[in-house]
Amino acid sequence: MARNHLGPSIEGMLRRIPGFAKAADGVATTLHSAVTGGGAPARRVGDVLHGTWLGHPLHALLVGLPLGTWSASALFDLVALVTRSGEATWAADALLTTGVVTAVPAALAGAMDYSAASQEATPEIALHGILNSAALGLFLASLAARRRGRRGTGVLLSYGALTIAAGSAWLGGDLTYRHRVGVNHAEVPDHADGWIAVLDAGDLAAGAARRVMVGGTAVMVYRSAEAVYALGAVCSHAGGPLDEGTVEGHCVKCPWHQSVFDMRDGHVVHGPATMPQARYEARASNGLIQVRRWHEQQASAESPAPEARPGLDDDGMEQEVGGLGI
């Protein structure tokens, strides 16, 4: 039996439509620029809609509300058709209205994720948004028909809209599982515990960042005038290289989509990332830059070793144990 290659086929079809992929990417770029260049208020709104506060994309949580209520409405429409129940009719209309209302914040959250998606995924995300908008328009038309007494037309419009929404939901799954939109791209530390020397202290000047491999994991090491920090180098949002990003104070900004992480504990300061970076301890000791995995139990049970305490390193620079967290 031939395997299902529907996802790649749809993507290829979209890219063959003249100008569609370019327009899809242009809209995403414009939205993203509006958020990142709109100052603190725009950034806060973006963080809320991305789900930075939630720990995973907000769209994934919200999208179940309209889909669930629309599906239940269709079921009650069927019950009302068979039984002529007034209660079933009322329930169908109420659930349909609830779905329309909850679709608005879900769409806003989805648009925010679209704004920071990879270029390969934007055509399919654009189609996903177009289909969702078409479904919402039909559901609104269904509500209008029901209120005008044209219930049969309203029910037919609802079923057509639900069919479109289901197809769009399939695209959403393809975006998640094939394009990895909204999933954690950060690497999981796979090396042994204990301090590991990664650089000579003289090879990392103050204000500089380097990517090093610790076991099989890429780690960003950054040295400020006061401390040495280390965190997973692969951005959790889309896999961007944090070691090539911009450092401001104790925060690093990813060069791909401008996610901001606190280098002291790895938490997300600004989206589109929603998941923190892997946490490491780092120090300058005996002329070497050393890192080790950070453990909650270890941190609470151990006192810093003498050479890891804040003090002066071999270059006379005050340094402290730093680390970033999951």
C-alpha positions, 0 to 999 in steps of 0.5 A: 500500500502506498504511503500517505504523502498528502502533507508534502503534496499540499505544500508542493501545490501551494508553492506552485501557486504564483506568489503564494509562498512569497505573500505568506512569508511576507505577511508573517514577517510584517506581523513579526516586525510589528510585535518586535518593533512595537515597543514594550506594550506590543511585546507584552501582547505578543508574549501573552498570545504566544503562550510564553507565560503558559509554557507551551503555545497558547493556540494549542490550548484555545483551539480545542474550544471552538472545535469542541463546541462546533462539533457538539452543536452539530450533534445537537442539530442532528438530535433536534432534526430527529426528535424535534426537541426544542432543548436540543435546538437551543443547545445547538445554537448556544454551542454554535455561538460559543464556538464563534466567540472562542474562535476569535482569541484562538485565531489571534494566538494562531496568527501570532505563532504564524508570525514567527514560523519558519519560512518552510511552514508559512504557506501551509500555515497561511492555508490553515488560516484561510480555511479557518477564516472561511469556516468562521464566516460560514458559522456566522452565516449559519447563526444569521440564517437561524435567527431569521428562521431559516434553520435548515439553511443554517444547519447545512452551513454549519455542517459545511463549516465543520467540514472545512474546520476539520480539514484545517485541523488536519493541516494543524496536525501536519504543521505540528508533527511534520514541520514541528511548529510549536514544539520544543527544538532545544537539545536535551543534555546527554553528557555525564555529571561533573565539571567539564572543561570546555575552553581555556579562560583566555580564549573567552574574552568578556562580552564574548560568546562561544558554542562548545560541544559538551558530550553530544549537546551544543552549549553556549558559553558567555562571559560577562565582566562579572560572571560566566554563563552557559545554556543550551545553544539551540533555541527552543522555539525553532532551533536558532543558534543562540551563540550568534544572538545579541546579549543585553545585560544578562539576556540573550536574544535569538537571531532568528525570531528574537526570542529572549532568554535570561542567561542566569536561569534560562527562563523565557523573557520574551517569545515567540519561545514558550519553553526555557533553555537547558540549565547549566552551571559555569565557572572560570577556574584554574585557567579553564572555563568549565560547565556542568549540568544543573540539578535542583537536588544538587543545588540545594544539597551542595555548597559551592566547591572552593574554586567555584565560589565567587572571586577573582579568576586567573585574569583578575576578573570577578566571576560567579557560578552562573547557570540557566534553567529548564 
